Amino acid sequence: MPAPLRREQIRRLIDERGFVRVGDLRDTFGVSGVTARADLDALVAEGAARRVHGGAVPVRAPGGPAREREPSFEESLAASVVPKQQIGELAASLVASGQSVILDVGSTALAVARALVARTDLVDVVVITNGLNIALELEPAIPRFTVIVTGGSLRPLQHSLVEPLAGTVLSQVHADIAFIGCNGVHPLRGVTNINLPEAGVKSLMLAAAERAVVIADSSKLGRSHLGQVGPLAAFDTLVTDAAAAGNALDRLKEAGLSVLVPE
């Protein structure tokens, strides 16, 4: 296939999926990894895509609509690395041996998974997740951990499993603690997410746990989005990073949410 035609098809894939991997392009078009990267670089040079770790995502054209786009897992992973590590370690410190844990998807949840694995004192922990990459991150802790993956339809943008079927497992468990990510934590509008299918599964997680902990870096505080996960009163604790503004935290505390921030 001529390079211009192949690149046009790649551009359409990026727009449709929100994120494409180099490996996906290699397999789909029968080209080498070098050629796939060159195609992405060419689209970036044209302003038709933006490179992120492992692949590319769309860009909003100048003058285009300002509708907020859900960031891919790879985009989020490259942003706020240290704050998410802080959140991960602090959240993992809330887990005790013998407990059951629901762990959401996303780059902040990945930081929690890494911190849980690093806690070699933890044994007999059951972790239920709808994130394929989260499950793989937890795999080295087996047999100290039992890792359960929900069923569901795969969303490549977050490597997550959503409805149908994701609720089948979540409706049959009641975990000690759930760590739930989001795109916004607002004192009046509660915990929200950009994507509705993701928000729906997060709500199921919220209902399936004795204690719900929202994990969100400081950029999410005071913001709200389309899909409501749950009201602030449904959550026990917010774990955020050290950069969180004092006034934003004060408003959330006044609304009844406990807040944990790294020292």
Phi and psi restraints in degrees (value plus and minus 20) as a CYANA .aco file:
   2 PRO   PHI     -78.9   -38.9
   2 PRO   PSI     124.6   164.6
   3 ALA   PHI     -76.7   -36.7
   3 ALA   PSI     -63.4   -23.4
   4 PRO   PHI     -80.2   -40.2
   4 PRO   PSI     -60.7   -20.7
   5 LEU   PHI     -87.6   -47.6
   5 LEU   PSI     -62.2   -22.2
   6 ARG   PHI     -82.2   -42.2
   6 ARG   PSI     -61.0   -21.0
   7 ARG   PHI     -88.7   -48.7
   7 ARG   PSI     -53.7   -13.7
   8 GLU   PHI     -85.1   -45.1
   8 GLU   PSI     -60.1   -20.1
   9 GLN   PHI     -87.5   -47.5
   9 GLN   PSI     -57.0   -17.0
  10 ILE   PHI     -84.9   -44.9
  10 ILE   PSI     -61.1   -21.1
  11 ARG   PHI     -79.4   -39.4
  11 ARG   PSI     -62.5   -22.5
  12 ARG   PHI     -84.6   -44.6
  12 ARG   PSI     -60.0   -20.0
  13 LEU   PHI     -81.4   -41.4
  13 LEU   PSI     -62.1   -22.1
  14 ILE   PHI     -82.5   -42.5
  14 ILE   PSI     -63.5   -23.5
  15 ASP   PHI     -85.8   -45.8
  15 ASP   PSI     -58.7   -18.7
  16 GLU   PHI     -93.3   -53.3
  16 GLU   PSI     -63.2   -23.2
  17 ARG   PHI    -111.2   -71.2
  17 ARG   PSI     -44.9    -4.9
  18 GLY   PHI      66.7   106.7
  18 GLY   PSI     -36.8     3.2
  19 PHE   PHI    -185.9  -145.9
  19 PHE   PSI     114.3   154.3
  20 VAL   PHI    -149.1  -109.1
  20 VAL   PSI     123.7   163.7
  21 ARG   PHI    -112.6   -72.6
  21 ARG   PSI     133.6   173.6
  22 VAL   PHI     -78.9   -38.9
  22 VAL   PSI     -62.5   -22.5
  23 GLY   PHI     -82.0   -42.0
  23 GLY   PSI     -56.9   -16.9
  24 ASP   PHI     -82.5   -42.5
  24 ASP   PSI     -63.0   -23.0
  25 LEU   PHI     -87.4   -47.4
  25 LEU   PSI     -58.3   -18.3
  26 ARG   PHI     -80.4   -40.4
  26 ARG   PSI     -64.5   -24.5
  27 ASP   PHI     -93.9   -53.9
  27 ASP   PSI     -60.6   -20.6
  28 THR   PHI     -88.9   -48.9
  28 THR   PSI     -61.4   -21.4
  29 PHE   PHI    -124.8   -84.8
  29 PHE   PSI     -21.0    19.0
  30 GLY   PHI      44.9    84.9
  30 GLY   PSI      18.1    58.1
  31 VAL   PHI    -135.2   -95.2
  31 VAL   PSI     149.3   189.3
  32 SER   PHI     -97.7   -57.7
  32 SER   PSI     144.7   184.7
  33 GLY   PHI     -81.5   -41.5
  33 GLY   PSI     -55.4   -15.4
  34 VAL   PHI     -82.9   -42.9
  34 VAL   PSI     -64.5   -24.5
  35 THR   PHI     -86.0   -46.0
  35 THR   PSI     -61.3   -21.3
  36 ALA   PHI     -81.6   -41.6
  36 ALA   PSI     -62.2   -22.2
  37 ARG   PHI     -85.9   -45.9
  37 ARG   PSI     -58.1   -18.1
  38 ALA   PHI     -84.3   -44.3
  38 ALA   PSI     -58.8   -18.8
  39 ASP   PHI     -82.9   -42.9
  39 ASP   PSI     -63.9   -23.9
  40 LEU   PHI     -84.8   -44.8
  40 LEU   PSI     -61.5   -21.5
  41 ASP   PHI     -82.4   -42.4
  41 ASP   PSI     -56.3   -16.3
  42 ALA   PHI     -86.4   -46.4
  42 ALA   PSI     -60.9   -20.9
  43 LEU   PHI     -86.4   -46.4
  43 LEU   PSI     -56.4   -16.4
  44 VAL   PHI     -83.4   -43.4
  44 VAL   PSI     -63.4   -23.4
  45 ALA   PHI     -82.2   -42.2
  45 ALA   PSI     -50.6   -10.6
  46 GLU   PHI    -101.7   -61.7
  46 GLU   PSI     -28.1    11.9
  47 GLY   PHI      60.0   100.0
  47 GLY   PSI      -2.3    37.7
  48 ALA   PHI    -116.6   -76.6
  48 ALA   PSI     -27.6    12.4
  49 ALA   PHI    -177.7  -137.7
  49 ALA   PSI     146.6   186.6
  50 ARG   PHI    -149.8  -109.8
  50 ARG   PSI     110.5   150.5
  51 ARG   PHI     -96.9   -56.9
  51 ARG   PSI     116.8   156.8
  52 VAL   PHI    -153.1  -113.1
  52 VAL   PSI     154.3   194.3
  53 HIS   PHI     -77.5   -37.5
  53 HIS   PSI      99.2   139.2
  54 GLY   PHI      69.8   109.8
  54 GLY   PSI     -28.6    11.4
  55 GLY   PHI     159.7   199.7
  55 GLY   PSI    -158.9  -118.9
  56 ALA   PHI    -170.7  -130.7
  56 ALA   PSI     136.6   176.6
  57 VAL   PHI    -150.5  -110.5
  57 VAL   PSI     144.2   184.2
  58 PRO   PHI     -91.1   -51.1
  58 PRO   PSI     142.9   182.9
  59 VAL   PHI    -142.7  -102.7
  59 VAL   PSI     131.2   171.2
  60 ARG   PHI    -101.7   -61.7
  60 ARG   PSI     106.2   146.2
  61 ALA   PHI     -85.6   -45.6
  61 ALA   PSI     126.0   166.0
  62 PRO   PHI     -74.9   -34.9
  62 PRO   PSI     111.9   151.9
  63 GLY   PHI      63.3   103.3
  63 GLY   PSI     -23.0    17.0
  64 GLY   PHI     -96.4   -56.4
  64 GLY   PSI     157.4   197.4
  65 PRO   PHI     -84.4   -44.4
  65 PRO   PSI     128.8   168.8
  66 ALA   PHI    -112.5   -72.5
  66 ALA   PSI      -7.6    32.4
  67 ARG   PHI     -75.9   -35.9
  67 ARG   PSI     113.4   153.4
  68 GLU   PHI     -91.0   -51.0
  68 GLU   PSI     112.2   152.2
  69 ARG   PHI    -121.4   -81.4
  69 ARG   PSI     120.7   160.7
  70 GLU   PHI     -88.4   -48.4
  70 GLU   PSI     103.2   143.2
  71 PRO   PHI     -91.2   -51.2
  71 PRO   PSI     126.6   166.6
  72 SER   PHI     -92.8   -52.8
  72 SER   PSI     144.6   184.6
  73 PHE   PHI     -77.5   -37.5
  73 PHE   PSI     -61.9   -21.9
  74 GLU   PHI     -85.4   -45.4
  74 GLU   PSI     -57.6   -17.6
  75 GLU   PHI     -83.6   -43.6
  75 GLU   PSI     -67.1   -27.1
  76 SER   PHI     -83.7   -43.7
  76 SER   PSI     -56.4   -16.4
  77 LEU   PHI     -83.1   -43.1
  77 LEU   PSI     -53.3   -13.3
  78 ALA   PHI    -100.7   -60.7
  78 ALA   PSI     -30.8     9.2
  79 ALA   PHI    -126.1   -86.1
  79 ALA   PSI     125.5   165.5
  80 SER   PHI      32.3    72.3
  80 SER   PSI      29.6    69.6
  81 VAL   PHI     -82.8   -42.8
  81 VAL   PSI     -69.3   -29.3
  82 VAL   PHI     -86.7   -46.7
  82 VAL   PSI     -66.0   -26.0
  83 PRO   PHI     -77.2   -37.2
  83 PRO   PSI     -60.2   -20.2
  84 LYS   PHI     -88.8   -48.8
  84 LYS   PSI     -53.5   -13.5
  85 GLN   PHI     -84.8   -44.8
  85 GLN   PSI     -60.5   -20.5
  86 GLN   PHI     -81.1   -41.1
  86 GLN   PSI     -65.3   -25.3
  87 ILE   PHI     -82.9   -42.9
  87 ILE   PSI     -63.9   -23.9
  88 GLY   PHI     -79.2   -39.2
  88 GLY   PSI     -66.0   -26.0
  89 GLU   PHI     -87.6   -47.6
  89 GLU   PSI     -59.9   -19.9
  90 LEU   PHI     -89.5   -49.5
  90 LEU   PSI     -61.3   -21.3
  91 ALA   PHI     -84.5   -44.5
  91 ALA   PSI     -63.2   -23.2
  92 ALA   PHI     -83.0   -43.0
  92 ALA   PSI     -46.9    -6.9
  93 SER   PHI     -89.3   -49.3
  93 SER   PSI     -32.9     7.1
  94 LEU   PHI    -103.9   -63.9
  94 LEU   PSI     -28.6    11.4
  95 VAL   PHI    -115.7   -75.7
  95 VAL   PSI     118.5   158.5
  96 ALA   PHI    -136.7   -96.7
  96 ALA   PSI     136.6   176.6
  97 SER   PHI     -76.8   -36.8
  97 SER   PSI     122.9   162.9
  98 GLY   PHI      66.6   106.6
  98 GLY   PSI     -23.6    16.4
  99 GLN   PHI    -109.2   -69.2
  99 GLN   PSI     142.3   182.3
 100 SER   PHI    -129.2   -89.2
 100 SER   PSI     118.7   158.7
 101 VAL   PHI    -151.1  -111.1
 101 VAL   PSI     114.8   154.8
 102 ILE   PHI    -121.4   -81.4
 102 ILE   PSI     107.8   147.8
 103 LEU   PHI    -144.4  -104.4
 103 LEU   PSI     100.1   140.1
 104 ASP   PHI     -91.5   -51.5
 104 ASP   PSI    -196.7  -156.7
 105 VAL   PHI    -116.5   -76.5
 105 VAL   PSI     152.3   192.3
 106 GLY   PHI      91.3   131.3
 106 GLY   PSI     149.1   189.1
 107 SER   PHI     -90.6   -50.6
 107 SER   PSI     -51.1   -11.1
 108 THR   PHI     -91.7   -51.7
 108 THR   PSI     -59.7   -19.7
 109 ALA   PHI     -83.8   -43.8
 109 ALA   PSI     -54.7   -14.7
 110 LEU   PHI     -81.7   -41.7
 110 LEU   PSI     -59.2   -19.2
 111 ALA   PHI     -83.8   -43.8
 111 ALA   PSI     -56.6   -16.6
 112 VAL   PHI     -85.7   -45.7
 112 VAL   PSI     -63.8   -23.8
 113 ALA   PHI     -79.7   -39.7
 113 ALA   PSI     -63.8   -23.8
 114 ARG   PHI     -83.7   -43.7
 114 ARG   PSI     -60.4   -20.4
 115 ALA   PHI     -88.9   -48.9
 115 ALA   PSI     -54.7   -14.7
 116 LEU   PHI     -85.1   -45.1
 116 LEU   PSI     -63.9   -23.9
 117 VAL   PHI     -81.9   -41.9
 117 VAL   PSI     -57.6   -17.6
 118 ALA   PHI     -89.8   -49.8
 118 ALA   PSI     -38.5     1.5
 119 ARG   PHI    -103.2   -63.2
 119 ARG   PSI      67.0   107.0
 120 THR   PHI     -89.4   -49.4
 120 THR   PSI     -29.2    10.8
 121 ASP   PHI     -98.1   -58.1
 121 ASP   PSI     -35.8     4.2
 122 LEU   PHI     -99.9   -59.9
 122 LEU   PSI     110.8   150.8
 123 VAL   PHI    -157.8  -117.8
 123 VAL   PSI     140.0   180.0
 124 ASP   PHI      34.0    74.0
 124 ASP   PSI      21.7    61.7
 125 VAL   PHI    -121.9   -81.9
 125 VAL   PSI     110.9   150.9
 126 VAL   PHI    -122.7   -82.7
 126 VAL   PSI     105.0   145.0
 127 VAL   PHI    -137.8   -97.8
 127 VAL   PSI     105.2   145.2
 128 ILE   PHI    -130.3   -90.3
 128 ILE   PSI     106.6   146.6
 129 THR   PHI    -161.0  -121.0
 129 THR   PSI     134.2   174.2
 130 ASN   PHI    -128.3   -88.3
 130 ASN   PSI      -4.6    35.4
 131 GLY   PHI    -126.6   -86.6
 131 GLY   PSI     101.0   141.0
 132 LEU   PHI     -84.7   -44.7
 132 LEU   PSI     -62.5   -22.5
 133 ASN   PHI     -91.5   -51.5
 133 ASN   PSI     -48.3    -8.3
 134 ILE   PHI     -85.9   -45.9
 134 ILE   PSI     -63.8   -23.8
 135 ALA   PHI     -81.2   -41.2
 135 ALA   PSI     -62.1   -22.1
 136 LEU   PHI     -85.9   -45.9
 136 LEU   PSI     -55.5   -15.5
 137 GLU   PHI     -86.2   -46.2
 137 GLU   PSI     -52.4   -12.4
 138 LEU   PHI    -102.4   -62.4
 138 LEU   PSI     -36.7     3.3
 139 GLU   PHI     -74.3   -34.3
 139 GLU   PSI     -59.9   -19.9
 140 PRO   PHI     -80.9   -40.9
 140 PRO   PSI     -38.7     1.3
 141 ALA   PHI    -105.1   -65.1
 141 ALA   PSI     -26.0    14.0
 142 ILE   PHI     -93.1   -53.1
 142 ILE   PSI     112.0   152.0
 143 PRO   PHI    -115.7   -75.7
 143 PRO   PSI     -14.0    26.0
 144 ARG   PHI     -81.5   -41.5
 144 ARG   PSI     -56.2   -16.2
 145 PHE   PHI    -128.0   -88.0
 145 PHE   PSI     128.6   168.6
 146 THR   PHI    -125.6   -85.6
 146 THR   PSI     103.6   143.6
 147 VAL   PHI    -129.9   -89.9
 147 VAL   PSI     101.8   141.8
 148 ILE   PHI    -135.5   -95.5
 148 ILE   PSI     109.2   149.2
 149 VAL   PHI    -127.2   -87.2
 149 VAL   PSI     108.9   148.9
 150 THR   PHI     -88.7   -48.7
 150 THR   PSI     138.5   178.5
 151 GLY   PHI    -100.5   -60.5
 151 GLY   PSI    -194.9  -154.9
 152 GLY   PHI     115.9   155.9
 152 GLY   PSI     159.3   199.3
 153 SER   PHI    -107.4   -67.4
 153 SER   PSI     114.0   154.0
 154 LEU   PHI    -101.4   -61.4
 154 LEU   PSI     107.1   147.1
 155 ARG   PHI    -123.2   -83.2
 155 ARG   PSI      88.1   128.1
 156 PRO   PHI     -79.9   -39.9
 156 PRO   PSI     -50.5   -10.5
 157 LEU   PHI     -79.9   -39.9
 157 LEU   PSI     -56.8   -16.8
 158 GLN   PHI    -136.9   -96.9
 158 GLN   PSI     -18.3    21.7
 159 HIS   PHI      36.2    76.2
 159 HIS   PSI      20.8    60.8
 160 SER   PHI    -133.9   -93.9
 160 SER   PSI     137.3   177.3
 161 LEU   PHI    -127.8   -87.8
 161 LEU   PSI     102.9   142.9
 162 VAL   PHI    -143.8  -103.8
 162 VAL   PSI    -194.0  -154.0
 163 GLU   PHI     -86.3   -46.3
 163 GLU   PSI     130.4   170.4
 164 PRO   PHI     -97.8   -57.8
 164 PRO   PSI     138.5   178.5
 165 LEU   PHI      69.0   109.0
 165 LEU   PSI     -43.9    -3.9
 166 ALA   PHI     -79.4   -39.4
 166 ALA   PSI     -54.8   -14.8
 167 GLY   PHI     -92.2   -52.2
 167 GLY   PSI     -34.7     5.3
 168 THR   PHI     -81.5   -41.5
 168 THR   PSI     -66.9   -26.9
 169 VAL   PHI     -92.3   -52.3
 169 VAL   PSI     -65.8   -25.8
 170 LEU   PHI     -84.1   -44.1
 170 LEU   PSI     -48.2    -8.2
 171 SER   PHI     -95.7   -55.7
 171 SER   PSI     -31.7     8.3
 172 GLN   PHI    -128.2   -88.2
 172 GLN   PSI     -13.4    26.6
 173 VAL   PHI    -146.9  -106.9
 173 VAL   PSI     139.8   179.8
 174 HIS   PHI    -161.0  -121.0
 174 HIS   PSI      80.7   120.7
 175 ALA   PHI    -106.9   -66.9
 175 ALA   PSI     140.8   180.8
 176 ASP   PHI     -88.5   -48.5
 176 ASP   PSI     -59.3   -19.3
 177 ILE   PHI    -169.5  -129.5
 177 ILE   PSI     121.7   161.7
 178 ALA   PHI    -142.2  -102.2
 178 ALA   PSI     111.2   151.2
 179 PHE   PHI    -123.7   -83.7
 179 PHE   PSI      94.8   134.8
 180 ILE   PHI    -140.2  -100.2
 180 ILE   PSI     104.9   144.9
 181 GLY   PHI    -107.3   -67.3
 181 GLY   PSI     152.2   192.2
 182 CYS   PHI    -186.9  -146.9
 182 CYS   PSI     158.8   198.8
 183 ASN   PHI    -128.3   -88.3
 183 ASN   PSI     -29.7    10.3
 184 GLY   PHI    -179.2  -139.2
 184 GLY   PSI     121.6   161.6
 185 VAL   PHI    -149.4  -109.4
 185 VAL   PSI      91.9   131.9
 186 HIS   PHI    -142.9  -102.9
 186 HIS   PSI     118.9   158.9
 187 PRO   PHI     -82.5   -42.5
 187 PRO   PSI     -45.6    -5.6
 188 LEU   PHI    -125.5   -85.5
 188 LEU   PSI     -58.6   -18.6
 189 ARG   PHI    -114.4   -74.4
 189 ARG   PSI     -21.6    18.4
 190 GLY   PHI      56.5    96.5
 190 GLY   PSI    -172.6  -132.6
 191 VAL   PHI    -117.3   -77.3
 191 VAL   PSI     106.7   146.7
 192 THR   PHI    -154.2  -114.2
 192 THR   PSI     145.8   185.8
 193 ASN   PHI    -160.6  -120.6
 193 ASN   PSI     130.9   170.9
 194 ILE   PHI     -86.7   -46.7
 194 ILE   PSI     -63.4   -23.4
 195 ASN   PHI    -113.9   -73.9
 195 ASN   PSI     108.3   148.3
 196 LEU   PHI     -87.1   -47.1
 196 LEU   PSI     -65.4   -25.4
 197 PRO   PHI     -79.0   -39.0
 197 PRO   PSI     -59.9   -19.9
 198 GLU   PHI     -83.9   -43.9
 198 GLU   PSI     -63.9   -23.9
 199 ALA   PHI     -80.8   -40.8
 199 ALA   PSI     -57.3   -17.3
 200 GLY   PHI     -82.5   -42.5
 200 GLY   PSI     -62.7   -22.7
 201 VAL   PHI     -89.6   -49.6
 201 VAL   PSI     -58.0   -18.0
 202 LYS   PHI     -80.9   -40.9
 202 LYS   PSI     -58.3   -18.3
 203 SER   PHI     -83.3   -43.3
 203 SER   PSI     -58.6   -18.6
 204 LEU   PHI     -84.6   -44.6
 204 LEU   PSI     -58.7   -18.7
 205 MET   PHI     -83.1   -43.1
 205 MET   PSI     -61.7   -21.7
 206 LEU   PHI     -78.7   -38.7
 206 LEU   PSI     -62.4   -22.4
 207 ALA   PHI     -94.0   -54.0
 207 ALA   PSI     -38.5     1.5
 208 ALA   PHI    -117.4   -77.4
 208 ALA   PSI      -7.9    32.1
 209 ALA   PHI    -149.6  -109.6
 209 ALA   PSI     127.2   167.2
 210 GLU   PHI     -89.5   -49.5
 210 GLU   PSI     -57.0   -17.0
 211 ARG   PHI    -154.1  -114.1
 211 ARG   PSI     110.7   150.7
 212 ALA   PHI    -133.2   -93.2
 212 ALA   PSI     108.6   148.6
 213 VAL   PHI    -139.5   -99.5
 213 VAL   PSI     102.4   142.4
 214 VAL   PHI    -110.1   -70.1
 214 VAL   PSI     109.3   149.3
 215 ILE   PHI    -129.4   -89.4
 215 ILE   PSI      96.4   136.4
 216 ALA   PHI    -171.9  -131.9
 216 ALA   PSI     110.8   150.8
 217 ASP   PHI     -94.4   -54.4
 217 ASP   PSI     149.5   189.5
 218 SER   PHI     -81.6   -41.6
 218 SER   PSI     -44.0    -4.0
 219 SER   PHI     -88.9   -48.9
 219 SER   PSI     -37.5     2.5
 220 LYS   PHI    -109.1   -69.1
 220 LYS   PSI     -33.9     6.1
 221 LEU   PHI     -94.8   -54.8
 221 LEU   PSI     116.2   156.2
 222 GLY   PHI      62.6   102.6
 222 GLY   PSI     -17.3    22.7
 223 ARG   PHI    -127.2   -87.2
 223 ARG   PSI     137.0   177.0
 224 SER   PHI    -162.5  -122.5
 224 SER   PSI     134.7   174.7
 225 HIS   PHI    -158.9  -118.9
 225 HIS   PSI    -196.4  -156.4
 226 LEU   PHI     -82.2   -42.2
 226 LEU   PSI     -68.2   -28.2
 227 GLY   PHI    -114.1   -74.1
 227 GLY   PSI      96.3   136.3
 228 GLN   PHI    -102.5   -62.5
 228 GLN   PSI     108.2   148.2
 229 VAL   PHI    -103.1   -63.1
 229 VAL   PSI     -64.3   -24.3
 230 GLY   PHI     156.9   196.9
 230 GLY   PSI     140.4   180.4
 231 PRO   PHI     -88.8   -48.8
 231 PRO   PSI     139.8   179.8
 232 LEU   PHI     -79.4   -39.4
 232 LEU   PSI     -52.9   -12.9
 233 ALA   PHI     -85.8   -45.8
 233 ALA   PSI     -38.5     1.5
 234 ALA   PHI     -99.7   -59.7
 234 ALA   PSI     -30.9     9.1
 235 PHE   PHI    -126.5   -86.5
 235 PHE   PSI     123.7   163.7
 236 ASP   PHI    -105.7   -65.7
 236 ASP   PSI     -62.4   -22.4
 237 THR   PHI    -166.3  -126.3
 237 THR   PSI     127.3   167.3
 238 LEU   PHI    -129.2   -89.2
 238 LEU   PSI     109.0   149.0
 239 VAL   PHI    -130.2   -90.2
 239 VAL   PSI      98.9   138.9
 240 THR   PHI    -152.6  -112.6
 240 THR   PSI    -194.2  -154.2
 241 ASP   PHI    -120.4   -80.4
 241 ASP   PSI     152.9   192.9
 242 ALA   PHI     -89.0   -49.0
 242 ALA   PSI     -34.6     5.4
 243 ALA   PHI    -104.5   -64.5
 243 ALA   PSI     -22.9    17.1
 244 ALA   PHI     -81.5   -41.5
 244 ALA   PSI     112.2   152.2
 245 ALA   PHI     -90.1   -50.1
 245 ALA   PSI     121.3   161.3
 246 GLY   PHI     -80.7   -40.7
 246 GLY   PSI     -59.9   -19.9
 247 ASN   PHI     -87.4   -47.4
 247 ASN   PSI     -55.8   -15.8
 248 ALA   PHI     -86.0   -46.0
 248 ALA   PSI     -61.2   -21.2
 249 LEU   PHI     -87.3   -47.3
 249 LEU   PSI     -57.4   -17.4
 250 ASP   PHI     -82.0   -42.0
 250 ASP   PSI     -61.1   -21.1
 251 ARG   PHI     -85.1   -45.1
 251 ARG   PSI     -58.4   -18.4
 252 LEU   PHI     -90.4   -50.4
 252 LEU   PSI     -57.8   -17.8
 253 LYS   PHI     -86.0   -46.0
 253 LYS   PSI     -60.0   -20.0
 254 GLU   PHI     -83.6   -43.6
 254 GLU   PSI     -47.9    -7.9
 255 ALA   PHI    -100.8   -60.8
 255 ALA   PSI     -22.9    17.1
 256 GLY   PHI      83.3   123.3
 256 GLY   PSI     -12.0    28.0
 257 LEU   PHI    -113.8   -73.8
 257 LEU   PSI     109.7   149.7
 258 SER   PHI     -94.7   -54.7
 258 SER   PSI     123.6   163.6
 259 VAL   PHI    -146.7  -106.7
 259 VAL   PSI     111.0   151.0
 260 LEU   PHI    -135.8   -95.8
 260 LEU   PSI     106.3   146.3
 261 VAL   PHI    -149.1  -109.1
 261 VAL   PSI     116.7   156.7
 262 PRO   PHI     -79.8   -39.8
 262 PRO   PSI     124.6   164.6
